[in-house]
């Protein structure tokens, strides 16, 4: 059966889904010049979908809207046939409906069954690791690409590691050894930072399923990543780091898990080893600007961590999001001013071994005792991460599946594995997600 739609946005009426649709309307003419991109919006409520389509800019004097006129599809995760019908007519699906632990698997299985490519914006570690464990072989057999974490979780970090490795390898033919990433949020005005309840709910559910994630990892039994060079020391305690001029705490979102998975997938599946991704030790931290903010964060995270262990605690957290996040998360989400005044940066400090040094010490065991002799600093930066940068990233990931599928392997994948051989980074640069070298590689 012919695929009627190039892109279907499932969950388009959600808070982030609306931003994703707007991004498609805005950017489609640039990347599909001379073509009429066929787009559908999907969900279970026809009324909400009709209101969404009616709210779009008038087609009068609007080239983007003239080119992209969304069609409504009704699909409900509790109705398997409706999900398969949606995927049957779609080349790609952008899954924007969460929490993914409740709403995601039905989309993944329908996409595999109907040979439809998939991207999402999940940051729920248990969900995407479970999908990889359960469906990677089926997706490969169906020649379908299922690519998780294509928003702020975790394109900047996962593709940033790829970019940093490439820059390191270009200089002195260096073999990467370790990368440390430091994440910062920047606020230009006085409006502060805010997030939507849906993001918060996913975090509550995710932290509450930590035991399930540990069990899943034991069952999956993924390969150990080979270590190159001395062990990278990870500091688990809050501490001041001079090179980023901030207090830091270990990164508590999905990125470290995603970077690890990217390397394990390549080790585990020989069909994925076409991508030049040598193993690297990795650690990630969140930067806190001052001690007062650090103290508040430690208090809030301690309460949050305790309550997510228990059902009554999770209910309490979900009932009072403003209270437990000190006003950051709410059902209203961020204002336009907050979105405009917020940005992010991720700085990568990498070390490696030059070819000259490796020639002197050809035995890998010797490198474990030798200090790396090449270092480089890179950065990925962009606008507000959750609701401005995320739509840009997931839309460009989807465009990559449409435009460069021959360079994207099949299976259930991370961004680095899926897009290592594509021009995704270049197109993200065009959309204001900047990959740059801060300090050239030096010996």
N, C-alpha and C positions, 0 to 999 in steps of 0.2 A: 504494500500500500504506500502511495506517495505521501511524503511528509509535507503537510500543508503549511506548517509554521516553522520559521527559522529559530525563533526563540519563544518559549512560553515561560512566563514568570508565575510560579506557583506561590501563593501568599502575597499577591501584589497589593492587597488592601491593607496589609500590615504597615507598621510605622516605617520600617526600613524598606519594605517592598515598594512603597510609593516613591521613595528616593531612587530605587533601582529603575523603575519604569521611567521616571523623569530623565535619568542618565541615558537610557536607551534612546529616548526621543531626541535628546540633545546631540548624541554622538553618532548615531547611525548614518547620517548623510556623509560624514567624513570617512567612515571606514567601509561603506557600501555604496560608494558613488555610482550613480547610474542604475542602481538596483532598487527595487521596492522591498525593503526588509519586511518580512511577514511576522508579526508579533501577536501573541495571545496573552491575555491575563487570566489566571485560573484561581479558583477557590470554591468554597462550598456555598457562598451566599451570592446569588445572582443580583440581589438588590444592592449589596455593597459594591460589587463589581461594576454595575451600571452607573452608580454614583461616581465611582472612580473615573470611568471613561468619560462621563459627562463633565467632570471637573477639569479635564485636560484642556490646554490652550486651544482656541479656535483654529481651525485649519485655514482661516483667511489670512493671507500674507504670512504664512508660517510654514516654511519649507519642511522642517522636521516633522510637523504634524501631518502635512500632506503626504509625506513619505511613509510614515509609520502610523497606521490606524489600528489600534489593538482590537482583536476579536475576543469575545468572552467565552470561556470554557468553564463548565461546572465540574469540579473534581473534589472528592471528599476522601480522606485517608481511610475512613471506615467503610468505603465502598470500593473494593478492589477493581471492579470493572470500570468505574469512572476514572480511576487513576490510570489504568491501562489505556483507556480511550484517549485521555489527555496526551499520554506519551506516544501513542500510536501515530498521532498527527504532528508530532514535534521533533525537530532535529536535535534541539538542545532544550534543557529545562534549567532555569535558575530557581533553586529551591530557597525561598525566603521565609518559610513558615516554621516557627519554632514554638516551644522547645523541641529540638530535633529528636530527643530521646522518645518523645511521644508521636511526633509527626513526620520524622525523617525517613524511617525505614521503608514505609509504604511507597515513597517516591523513588528511593533507590531501587527497590525490587521491580517496580513497574518500568523504570527506565531500562533495566537490564533485559527484562522480558520483551520489551518493544524496541530494543536496539536504539535507544535515545541517549545522547551524551548529557552529562549532568555536572553542574557546579553548585556550591552552596556557600553560606556565610557562617556556618556553625563554628563555635569555639568549644563545643562540648566533647572533651577528650574521650570519654567512655563511648560516646556515639560513634565517632569516626573510627576509633580503633576497632570497635565491634564490627562495623561495616567492612573494614579491610579484612578482618579475620573470617567473616562469614561469606563474603561475596567476591573477593578478588579473583578467584579462579573462574567463577561464572561470568564476571564482566569481561575477562580476557577471552573466554570462549565465544562470547557474543560480540567481541570486537567493539566494546563500549568503554568509553572513558568516564569514570565517576571520580570527580576531583573535589575533595572536601577542602574546608578552611580557605576559601578564596576571597575573604574579606581582610579586615585588619588582623584577625586571626586567619591565616598566618602568612599572607603573601609578603609583607615587608620583611619579616624575619627570615622565612624560608628561602625566598628569592634573594634576600640580602646576603645570606650565607653563601649561596651559589655565586653571586656577584663578587663577594669578597674573596672567595677561593680563586675565582678566575683572575682577579687583579693580582693576587699574590703569585699565582702560577706564571703570569706574564712577566713578572720581575724576577730575574735571577733563576728562572725555571724552578721556583721554590715549591716544595712539597708542604702543603698546609699541615699544621700541627694542632693549633688551638684557636678558638674564636670566643671572645667575650662580648656580649651585646648589652648595651645600656639604653633603656627606654625612658624618654622624657615626654611629658605633656607640657605644652607652652600655651599660656593664656595671655593675650595681648591687652585685654581690657579688664573691667571690674565685674563682669557678668558671671564669672565662674564657669565651672565644668558641670555638665549634666548628662544623664543617660536615661533611656526609656526603660519602663518596667520589664519589657520582654527580655532585654539583655540581662537585667538583674535576676529574673526568674531562672534563666538558663544557668547563671552562676550558682544560685542556691541549689538547684537540682544537681548540678555537676559536683559541687563540693560534698553534697549529701550521698553521692554514689561512689565515694573513694574506695570503699571495700570491694565493690563490684569491679572497679577498674583494676585493682591489684589482682583479683582472681582471673580476670580476662587476660592480663599480661602473662600470668603463670601458664595459662592454657595455650596462649598463642606461641609461647616459647620462641620468640624472635632471636635472631643471631646477635651475638655480642659484637659491638663495633670495635674493630682493631684500633689500638692506641698508637699514635705516632708521636714520639717525643716524650718528655717528662709529663707526669700526671698534672692536669690542670686542677689547681686547688679551687674549690668552690666554697665561698664563705657564706654559711647559712644564717648568719646573724646580721642585724642592722649595723652598718658601719659607714664611715666617711671615705669617699674615694676621690682623691685629689684630681685625677686626670679628667673626671667629669664634673668636679666641683659640686658634689651632692652626696647626701646620705643614700645608701642603697639597701634594698631588700631583695631576696630571690624573686625572680619573675614568677607570678602565680597564675598566669593565664596559660594558654595551650602551646605557645611557641616552642618551649624546650621539648615537649613531647613530639611536636611535628617535625622538628629538625632531626630528632633521633629516629623517628619513623622513616623519614626520607632516606636516611643512610641504611637503615635495616632493610627496607624494601629492595634497594639496589643489591645488597648482599644476598638477600633471600631468593630473588627472582632473576635469573640470568638474562631473561628477555628485557630487563630494565637497565642493563649495564651498558647500554649505548651512551648514556649520559655521562659526561666526564665529572664525576662527583667523588673525588677521593675522600676517605673518612677524615673526620676532624673532631677533636674534643670541643664541647660547646657548653657555655654557661651563660645565663641571662639574668639581668637585674632590672628592677624598677628604680628610677631616680626620684628622690624626695628632696625638695628644695631647702627645707630648714627643719630644725629639731621639733618645733611646735607641730608642724604637719606630720612629721614622723611619729610623734607621740600619739596624735589622734588616730593615725592609721593603724598603729599597733593595737590600740584599744579596740577600735572598730573591728579589725580583722580577728582579734581574739574572741570577741563576742560572736561574730559571724561564724567562725570556725567551730565554736562550741555548739551553737544552736543548729547548725546544719547536720550534726550527728543524729538528731532526733526528729521524729515526725512532728511533734508538737512545736519544736523549734523552727522547723522549716515553714510550718503554717504561720507562725508568729512573724517570721522574716518577710513572708510574702504578703501578709496583711498590712505591715507597716514599713514599706520600703523607704520612705523619707526619713523615718526615725532612725533606722538602723544603718543608713548610709549618710547621715548628717546632711540630708537634703539633696544629695547628688542624684538619686534615682527616684522616678515617679512615673505615674501613668501619663503625665503630660509630655515627658521627654524634654529635650533641650529646646530653647528658643532659637530663632534665626540669628539673634545677636550672639548667643553662646556658640553656635556653630561657626559663625564668621570669625570669632575671636580666638578660637582654639586650633591648635596644630600639634603635630607630633614629630619626634625624631628618634631614630634608633642608630646608635653609634657602635660600630664593630671594630674591636681591637684584635688583630690577628697576628699570629706568629707562624713561621715556617722555616724549613731548612733549604738553603740554596743548593743548587746542583754541585757547586764546588765542595761544599761541606759533605754532601752525601757521597761524593766520589771518594773522599778521604775515609768515610765510615760507611761502607756499602752494606754492612750488616744492620738490619732493622733493630736488633737488640741493642746495638751500640747507641742508636739515636735516643733510646730511653734515658740515657745517662748524660746527654749533651744538651746544652741550652740552644734553642733555635737562634739562628743568626739573621733572619729576615723578619721585619715587622711592617705592618701597614694599618692605616685607620681609614675606614669607609663609613658611609652614612646612607640611610634611607629616611627621607622626610616627606611630609605632605600635610594636607589640611586636616581638619577635625577627623579623628580616626574612625569613629563608629558609624557615622551617618552621612559623611561627605566623602571621605576616602574609600570606605567600604563599597559603596555603590560603584565607584569608578573602577575599583579592582575587580569585583566580581563580573562586571559587564565586559571588561577587557579580557578576562579569563574566558568568558563565554565566546566572545568574538574570536579568540584564538582557536577554540574548538571548531568554529565554523570556517575559519580562513586557513588554518594550518594543521588540520587534523592528521595529515600525513606525518607530522613531526611529533605528535603526541601519542605515547603508547596507550594500550588498552589495559584495563584493570581498575581497581579502587586505589586511588593515588593521592599523594600530597602535591602541592603546587610545584615544588622543586623537581620532583620526579616527572610530573606531567609536562612542565613547560621549560625544562632546561635547554632544549634545543630549538626553542621558538624565539620570536622577537617580542615576547610579552614585556620584558623590561623596557625596551625602546618605546613601546606604545604607552606604558605607564608613565614614562618620562613626559610624553606629550600631554598627559592629563594631570601633570603637576605632582606626581609621585616621583620624587627625585632620588636617583641612585648616583652617588658621587664618591670620589676619593678625597678624603680630608687631608691625609698625609701619605705621600707617595711611599712605596716600599723602600726600605733602607736596610743596610747591613750594619 
